[in-house]
Amino acid sequence: MFLLTPKQKKMIPLYQEKWRRILLTTEPIDQNKVARIIQKIYEFIGQSEPNIIFFDSPYALVKYITLREINEDYYRNNRIAIHNFCKLDGSSFGERIGVWSKRLEQILNVPFELQIDLKLYNQVQEILRLTSEEITNKLIKEIKFCDFYDDFDTDKLGINSLYPYFWWYDFCVSEINIENYFIVKLCLEIHQQCDRLFAYPDSCLVYNRPCQISFDEQGHLHAQGKAAIQYNDGFCVSAFHGVRIPEE
């Protein structure tokens, strides 16, 4: 069993703060960096370089997906290919990360469930929940359809399986000499640059970060007289102490 040194233990708060800044940042993504990491991911799983499409908001991305399904039946017609393209020797990123995580737990004797930054986790979950509600309502209002989005799995690669332990994985990869972490490192690299990927055999879709995000003193999404979450293309989420305010 490996024991953390006093110096390593002192580094833990720094990694927690690092990932708070990353996951709540309003800095625009660096499209060139994101593209390079996506290319590495596709190369690693033996896939050709995809057509990488950037959107200014999650709503713009989901609307694109929904309209493509309505007009082309693209995702339903390619369901098997989409399901299988991310497999490497029969395993997804998420499954391989799970194996690595179990080994890490054995080495450190530290259960992963104890490594959640609860405040950050709750904030990110609230952002995702209220954003999803706003997207659903906006889809119904604009194109009278949202069923496909409701059932949509955004993470075919399994990259988001690191969530909500980003800081702990980053700490272990950076501060502890444990081999076979290449997949974990790729996942951390992409999440340092953007929130998430919509990855498919022929294309990879990415949306930009919000240009504004506001919280109350308890860490809930909140703003008065303006949106709590604002994107450059006008998509926004209004919230009062963590409760979404519907668009009038």
Phi, psi and chi 1 to 4 in degrees:
 res  aa     phi    psi   chi1   chi2   chi3   chi4
   1 MET       -  137.9 -175.9  177.8   70.2      -
   2 PHE   -93.5  133.5 -179.0   90.3      -      -
   3 LEU  -110.0  132.2  -64.9  177.0      -      -
   4 LEU   -66.8  139.7  -62.6  179.0      -      -
   5 THR   -80.0  161.1   66.4      -      -      -
   6 PRO   -55.5  -37.2  -28.1   36.4      -      -
   7 LYS   -65.0  -42.3 -177.8  179.1  178.7 -179.5
   8 GLN   -65.0  -40.2  -72.7  171.0  -31.1      -
   9 LYS   -61.6  -35.6  -69.4  179.3  179.7  178.8
  10 LYS   -68.6  -20.7  -71.8 -178.3  179.6  179.3
  11 MET   -79.8  -18.9  -64.1  -64.3  -68.4      -
  12 ILE   -56.5  -49.4  -73.6  175.6      -      -
  13 PRO   -60.2  -29.4  -22.3   34.0      -      -
  14 LEU   -67.4  -39.3  -59.9 -179.4      -      -
  15 TYR   -71.2  -35.1  -78.7   89.5      -      -
  16 GLN   -63.5  -44.8  -68.9  175.3  -36.0      -
  17 GLU   -67.7  -37.0 -179.3   56.2   32.1      -
  18 LYS   -56.6  -45.3  171.3 -174.8  174.2 -179.9
  19 TRP   -79.9  -22.1  -79.3   93.4      -      -
  20 ARG   -63.4  -44.9  -70.4 -171.3 -168.4  108.5
  21 ARG   -63.9  -43.4  -69.0 -163.2  -55.1  -91.3
  22 ILE   -63.5  -49.1  -70.7  171.4      -      -
  23 LEU   -77.0  -15.7  -65.7  178.4      -      -
  24 LEU  -115.2   13.4  -60.2  177.3      -      -
  25 THR   -73.0  154.7 -175.0      -      -      -
  26 THR  -114.4   13.7   54.6      -      -      -
  27 GLU   -72.5  136.1  -69.6  -67.1  -39.2      -
  28 PRO   -64.1  149.9   23.1  -33.1      -      -
  29 ILE   -70.5  153.9   64.2  174.5      -      -
  30 ASP   -93.2  102.7 -174.8  -38.0      -      -
  31 GLN   -61.0  -34.9  -66.3 -171.3    4.0      -
  32 ASN   -66.5  -42.5  -69.5  -32.3      -      -
  33 LYS   -65.7  -43.0  -73.7 -176.7  178.5  179.5
  34 VAL   -60.7  -44.4  170.9      -      -      -
  35 ALA   -62.0  -40.7      -      -      -      -
  36 ARG   -64.6  -40.2  -74.1 -163.7  -66.4  -90.7
  37 ILE   -69.3  -41.1  -61.5  169.6      -      -
  38 ILE   -60.2  -41.9  -70.5  172.8      -      -
  39 GLN   -60.1  -41.4  -70.8  163.0    5.8      -
  40 LYS   -64.2  -40.1  -76.0 -162.4  -65.5 -176.3
  41 ILE   -63.6  -47.2  -69.4  172.2      -      -
  42 TYR   -66.3  -38.4  -86.3   67.4      -      -
  43 GLU   -63.5  -40.2 -179.5 -179.5   -4.2      -
  44 PHE   -63.7  -36.6 -177.0   73.2      -      -
  45 ILE   -92.1   10.2   62.5  176.1      -      -
  46 GLY    75.7   29.4      -      -      -      -
  47 GLN  -111.6  152.5  -63.8  -69.1  -34.0      -
  48 SER   -67.2  155.4  -58.7      -      -      -
  49 GLU   -59.3  127.3 -178.2  178.8  -30.1      -
  50 PRO   -83.6  167.8   34.5  -36.9      -      -
  51 ASN   -79.1  112.7  178.0   28.7      -      -
  52 ILE   -93.3  121.9  -56.8  172.3      -      -
  53 ILE  -117.4  127.5  -52.0  174.2      -      -
  54 PHE  -104.6  140.8  -67.4   93.6      -      -
  55 PHE  -124.6  154.0  -62.1   85.3      -      -
  56 ASP   -80.5  -12.9  -75.5  -28.9      -      -
  57 SER  -156.6  161.6   71.2      -      -      -
  58 PRO   -64.2  -30.7   20.4  -32.5      -      -
  59 TYR   -65.4  -44.0  176.8   70.5      -      -
  60 ALA   -60.2  -39.0      -      -      -      -
  61 LEU   -67.2  -48.3 -174.1  152.7      -      -
  62 VAL   -66.2  -35.8  171.6      -      -      -
  63 LYS   -62.8  -41.4 -176.0  177.9  179.1 -179.4
  64 TYR   -59.8  -46.6  169.4   87.4      -      -
  65 ILE   -61.1  -47.1  -68.6  171.2      -      -
  66 THR   -64.1  -45.4  -53.5      -      -      -
  67 LEU   -65.8  -36.0  -71.7  174.2      -      -
  68 ARG   -66.0  -37.2 -170.6  170.2 -171.9 -174.7
  69 GLU   -69.5  -42.6  178.9   57.4   21.1      -
  70 ILE   -62.2  -44.9  -69.4  172.2      -      -
  71 ASN   -84.4  -29.3  -63.9  -34.3      -      -
  72 GLU  -121.8  -13.2  -55.8  173.5   32.9      -
  73 ASP    54.8   32.4  -77.6  -23.1      -      -
  74 TYR   -60.1  -49.9  173.2   79.8      -      -
  75 TYR   -75.1  -35.6  -59.4  101.2      -      -
  76 ARG   -69.4  -39.5  -72.3 -168.6  176.3   89.7
  77 ASN   -69.6  -22.9  -72.1  -22.5      -      -
  78 ASN  -115.1   24.1  -66.3  -82.3      -      -
  79 ARG   -57.6  -45.0 -172.9  179.2  -61.3  -84.1
  80 ILE   -66.2  -44.5  -65.2  176.3      -      -
  81 ALA   -62.7  -41.2      -      -      -      -
  82 ILE   -64.3  -39.2  -69.9  170.1      -      -
  83 HIS   -68.0  -36.5  176.7   74.9      -      -
  84 ASN   -92.4  -19.4  -68.7  -29.1      -      -
  85 PHE   -64.6  -27.3   94.7   99.2      -      -
  86 CYS   -88.0    0.5   62.5      -      -      -
  87 LYS   -80.5  135.5  -61.2  -73.2 -174.5  177.3
  88 LEU  -121.5  108.7 -177.2   65.5      -      -
  89 ASP    56.1   38.3  -62.2  -31.8      -      -
  90 GLY    85.7   -2.1      -      -      -      -
  91 SER  -121.8  142.9  -60.6      -      -      -
  92 SER   -85.2  169.9   69.9      -      -      -
  93 PHE   -53.6  -47.1  -91.9   42.9      -      -
  94 GLY   -60.3  -41.5      -      -      -      -
  95 GLU   -66.4  -40.0  -70.0  164.1  -19.9      -
  96 ARG   -69.0  -37.5  -74.3  173.7  171.9 -115.2
  97 ILE   -64.6  -36.8  -70.1  169.8      -      -
  98 GLY   -61.0  -41.5      -      -      -      -
  99 VAL   -63.8  -44.4  171.7      -      -      -
 100 TRP   -63.6  -38.1 -169.2   84.2      -      -
 101 SER   -64.6  -42.2  -60.2      -      -      -
 102 LYS   -61.5  -41.3  -71.7  -65.4 -177.6 -176.3
 103 ARG   -65.2  -39.8 -175.2  168.3 -179.6  -84.3
 104 LEU   -63.2  -40.9 -171.7   61.0      -      -
 105 GLU   -60.5  -40.8  -76.8 -173.0  -34.0      -
 106 GLN   -66.8  -39.7  -67.0  170.5   -5.5      -
 107 ILE   -67.4  -44.5  -67.6  171.6      -      -
 108 LEU   -92.8  -18.0  -62.6  179.1      -      -
 109 ASN    56.9   40.9 -164.9   29.6      -      -
 110 VAL  -127.2  110.0  177.7      -      -      -
 111 PRO   -62.8  136.7  -19.8   31.9      -      -
 112 PHE   -64.6  -30.5  -91.8   75.2      -      -
 113 GLU   -65.0  -14.6   58.8  -94.0   22.5      -
 114 LEU   -88.6   -1.5  -60.6 -179.1      -      -
 115 GLN  -106.4   20.1  -55.1  -51.9  -43.4      -
 116 ILE   -83.5  131.5  -62.7  178.2      -      -
 117 ASP   -83.6   95.0 -177.4  -25.2      -      -
 118 LEU   -60.7  -40.8  -76.7  176.1      -      -
 119 LYS   -63.0  -47.0 -179.2  178.6  179.3 -180.0
 120 LEU   -64.6  -43.5  177.6   61.2      -      -
 121 TYR   -57.4  -47.1  173.2   75.8      -      -
 122 ASN   -65.2  -37.3  -70.4  -27.2      -      -
 123 GLN   -65.7  -45.9  -77.6 -177.2  -59.8      -
 124 VAL   -64.5  -40.9  172.9      -      -      -
 125 GLN   -62.2  -39.7  -74.7  -65.6  102.5      -
 126 GLU   -66.1  -41.3 -173.3  169.8  -84.4      -
 127 ILE   -59.8  -47.3  -68.7  169.3      -      -
 128 LEU   -63.8  -41.6  -67.8  173.7      -      -
 129 ARG   -66.9  -49.5  176.5  173.7   56.7   82.2
 130 LEU   -69.3  -36.0  -62.3 -168.5      -      -
 131 THR   -64.5  -42.4  -60.1      -      -      -
 132 SER   -61.8  -41.9  179.3      -      -      -
 133 GLU   -60.3  -44.6  -71.0  177.8    7.3      -
 134 GLU   -66.6  -40.7 -171.1   66.3   31.7      -
 135 ILE   -61.7  -46.3  -72.1  173.5      -      -
 136 THR   -59.4  -48.3  -61.1      -      -      -
 137 ASN   -63.0  -39.1  -74.2  -12.8      -      -
 138 LYS   -69.9  -37.5 -161.2  169.0  178.4   63.6
 139 LEU   -63.0  -44.3  -77.0  174.7      -      -
 140 ILE   -61.1  -42.0  -67.0  172.3      -      -
 141 LYS   -69.1  -40.7 -177.6  177.5  179.5  179.9
 142 GLU   -88.2  -41.7  -72.3 -162.6    4.2      -
 143 ILE  -126.0    6.4   59.5  178.6      -      -
 144 LYS    59.2   31.5  -52.2  -62.9 -171.9  -65.7
 145 PHE  -155.8  133.8 -173.2   84.9      -      -
 146 CYS  -151.6    0.4   73.2      -      -      -
 147 ASP   -58.2  -41.0  -70.7  -15.3      -      -
 148 PHE   -63.4  -41.1  177.6   65.2      -      -
 149 TYR   -64.5  -40.1  166.2   59.7      -      -
 150 ASP   -58.9  -35.6  -73.3  -15.9      -      -
 151 ASP   -95.4    5.7  -63.5  -27.4      -      -
 152 PHE   -82.5  131.2 -170.5   70.0      -      -
 153 ASP   -93.9  112.2  178.6    2.8      -      -
 154 THR   -80.7  -11.6   63.7      -      -      -
 155 ASP  -122.9   69.1 -173.3   28.9      -      -
 156 LYS   -64.5  -29.2  -58.8  -62.1 -179.4 -176.2
 157 LEU   -78.3  -22.2  -71.8  172.9      -      -
 158 GLY    84.6   15.2      -      -      -      -
 159 ILE   -65.1  -34.6  -73.3  177.4      -      -
 160 ASN   -75.2    2.9  -71.5  -23.3      -      -
 161 SER   -66.8  -16.1   60.1      -      -      -
 162 LEU   -72.3  -24.7  -86.8   69.3      -      -
 163 TYR   -72.1  134.6  175.8   79.7      -      -
 164 PRO  -106.2   40.1   36.6  -32.8      -      -
 165 TYR  -112.0   27.1  -49.1  104.6      -      -
 166 PHE   -51.8  -49.6  -69.3  121.2      -      -
 167 TRP   -62.6  -36.2   76.9  -93.8      -      -
 168 TRP   -71.4  -42.4  178.1 -119.3      -      -
 169 TYR   -62.0  -44.9  -81.2   97.6      -      -
 170 ASP   -60.7  -44.8 -168.1   10.1      -      -
 171 PHE   -59.3  -46.9  169.8   77.4      -      -
 172 CYS   -66.3  -41.8  -68.4      -      -      -
 173 VAL   -66.3  -40.0  166.3      -      -      -
 174 SER   -84.8  -33.5  -57.0      -      -      -
 175 GLU  -108.1  -15.7  -57.2  -63.9  -28.2      -
 176 ILE  -122.5  132.7  -57.4  170.8      -      -
 177 ASN   -81.5   85.6 -174.4   22.3      -      -
 178 ILE  -120.9  126.9  -61.4  173.4      -      -
 179 GLU   -79.2  175.5   67.4  -84.7   12.6      -
 180 ASN    60.8   42.5  -59.5  -35.7      -      -
 181 TYR  -110.0   16.2   57.7   74.7      -      -
 182 PHE   -59.7  -43.8 -177.5   71.5      -      -
 183 ILE   -63.5  -42.7  -66.9  177.0      -      -
 184 VAL   -60.7  -42.7  173.7      -      -      -
 185 LYS   -63.6  -40.5 -167.7  172.2 -178.7 -179.5
 186 LEU   -60.0  -44.1  -86.8 -179.7      -      -
 187 CYS   -64.7  -41.2  -66.2      -      -      -
 188 LEU   -64.9  -39.4  -70.9  172.3      -      -
 189 GLU   -61.1  -44.8  -76.2 -179.5    8.6      -
 190 ILE   -69.8  -35.5 -164.1   63.1      -      -
 191 HIS   -75.2  -18.1  -82.4  -65.6      -      -
 192 GLN   -74.8  -18.1  -72.5 -174.9   66.6      -
 193 GLN  -104.9  -29.3  -61.9  -59.7  -33.2      -
 194 CYS  -155.4  165.1   62.9      -      -      -
 195 ASP   -68.5  -48.9  -73.3  -17.2      -      -
 196 ARG  -165.7  166.1   57.9 -167.9   57.9 -142.0
 197 LEU  -115.0  147.8  -57.9  177.4      -      -
 198 PHE  -110.2   97.7  -72.8   55.3      -      -
 199 ALA  -106.6  133.0      -      -      -      -
 200 TYR  -138.3  167.9  -55.7   97.7      -      -
 201 PRO   -56.3  -38.4  -26.7   35.8      -      -
 202 ASP  -104.9  -10.6   66.5  -21.2      -      -
 203 SER  -152.9  157.4   59.6      -      -      -
 204 CYS  -135.9  123.9 -167.5      -      -      -
 205 LEU  -107.9  137.5  -42.8 -178.9      -      -
 206 VAL  -138.4  139.1 -175.6      -      -      -
 207 TYR  -113.9  153.1   61.7   82.5      -      -
 208 ASN   -75.4  164.8 -147.8  -26.2      -      -
 209 ARG   -77.2  161.1  -66.3  167.9  174.3  145.6
 210 PRO   -67.0  151.5   24.4  -33.4      -      -
 211 CYS   -89.8   -9.2   58.0      -      -      -
 212 GLN  -153.2  137.7  173.8 -176.1  -64.7      -
 213 ILE  -150.5  133.8 -173.0  165.1      -      -
 214 SER  -130.5  141.3  -57.8      -      -      -
 215 PHE  -127.4  157.8  -60.1   96.8      -      -
 216 ASP   -87.1 -175.4   63.0   15.9      -      -
 217 GLU   -66.3  -22.3  -66.5 -179.5   -4.6      -
 218 GLN   -89.6    0.2  -72.9   70.8   43.2      -
 219 GLY    88.6   10.8      -      -      -      -
 220 HIS   -89.2  150.5  -66.0  -64.2      -      -
 221 LEU   -61.2  129.2  -76.7  170.3      -      -
 222 HIS  -165.2  137.0  174.3   75.8      -      -
 223 ALA  -163.0  142.8      -      -      -      -
 224 GLN  -114.4  130.9  -69.5 -177.4  -67.7      -
 225 GLY    80.5    2.8      -      -      -      -
 226 LYS  -159.4  171.4   62.1  179.1 -178.2  179.1
 227 ALA   -74.3  147.2      -      -      -      -
 228 ALA   -77.3  -32.9      -      -      -      -
 229 ILE  -127.9  127.8  -52.7  174.8      -      -
 230 GLN  -131.8  133.8  178.9   73.4   53.9      -
 231 TYR  -111.8  159.8  -71.5   85.9      -      -
 232 ASN   -65.1  -24.1  -78.1  -33.2      -      -
 233 ASP   -88.6    5.5   64.3   -4.7      -      -
 234 GLY   101.5  -16.6      -      -      -      -
 235 PHE   -65.2  135.5  174.9   71.7      -      -
 236 CYS  -151.6  164.1   62.1      -      -      -
 237 VAL  -129.2  121.4  179.5      -      -      -
 238 SER   -96.7  138.5  -62.4      -      -      -
 239 ALA  -148.1  148.1      -      -      -      -
 240 PHE  -124.5  106.6 -175.3   77.9      -      -
 241 HIS    48.8   48.9  -60.7  -61.9      -      -
 242 GLY    86.7    2.2      -      -      -      -
 243 VAL  -112.0  125.4  177.4      -      -      -
 244 ARG   -67.6  136.0 -173.3  179.6   66.0   88.1
 245 ILE   -98.3  112.7  -58.5  173.6      -      -
 246 PRO   -59.4  146.0  -21.7   33.3      -      -
 247 GLU   -68.9  131.9 -175.7 -177.3   51.7      -
 248 GLU   -79.8      -  -65.6 -177.6    1.8      -
